[in-house]
Amino acid sequence: MGSIIVVIKVLPSGIDVDLEKLKDEIRKQLPVGTSAKAFDVKPVAFGLNALYVYISMPDNYEGGTTKVEEAISSIPGVEQVDVEFISLEH
């Protein structure tokens, strides 16, 4: 069994969402067996920034990325969640 890295793009509901607090909430809400390895912030438009979350999880994780996407989507202040990239973890 190996591990994969999943890059998830999280769009906040507005420019007033505190991305540091959002990072903490994401860490708390991730399902058991997954972990946030890193975060990156990239500008989108008009002061809005996207939060990219690099998540490590087993390659045979039950349900794939669905549980992770649902957990992040349930956090207040999150507007949209998209899987951007999946790769084997080295």
N, C-alpha and C positions, 0 to 999 in steps of 0.2 A: 504494500500500500504506500502510495506517495502522497505528496501534497501539491496543491495548486495555489496560485495567487490569482485572485479575482480583483479587478480594478472596477470600482463602482463610482459613477459620477452622481453626486447628490446636489440637486438644485434647491436652495432655500426658498421659502415663500416670499422673501423680500430682502432688501438691503439692510434692514434693521435686525436680521437674525444674527446673533453672536455665534460665529463659527467655532470659537474655542469651546463654548458650552455645548454646541452641536457635536463636536468631536467627543466630548465626555459622555454625552448621551448615547452616541453610537457605540462606544466601547461597552457601556452598560447593557445595551439592548441586544448585542450580537448573540446569536444562539450558541449554546454549549458546543465546543469542538471547533469553533472558529475564533479568530483573533485579528484585530486591526494591527498591522505591522507598520503602516505609515499613512500620513495624510499629505495632500498637496492642495494648494488653493490656486485656482486660475481664474482670471477675469473673464466674464461672459459679455456683459454690455451694461452701460449706464450705471456703473457702480455695483452691479450684481456679480458676485463671485461664486464659482462652482467649487465644491469640495470633492476631491478625489480620494477615495478610501481604498487602501491596498490591504486586502483581507486574505489571510492564510486559512486554508481549510483542507481536509482530506479529499483526495480525488474521488473517493467513493461516498462522499457525504450524501446521506439520504435526502432526496428532494432537490439536490443540486443547489443552485443559488437562490431558489425561491424563498426559503425561510429567511435568508439574509436580507433579501430585497424587502420582504414583508416587515421584518423587524425594523429596518431603517425607515421605511415608509410610514410606520406608525408613530414616529417621533414628531411632536409638535414643531412646526417651523420648516418641515420638509415638504417641498412641493412636488418633486419628481426624483425618481431613482432609476438609473440606467446602468446595465452592465456594459462596460466599455471594452474589456479585454479579459481573457482567461489564458493562463500559461502554467506550465509545470514549474514548481518551485525548485530552485537549485540550491 
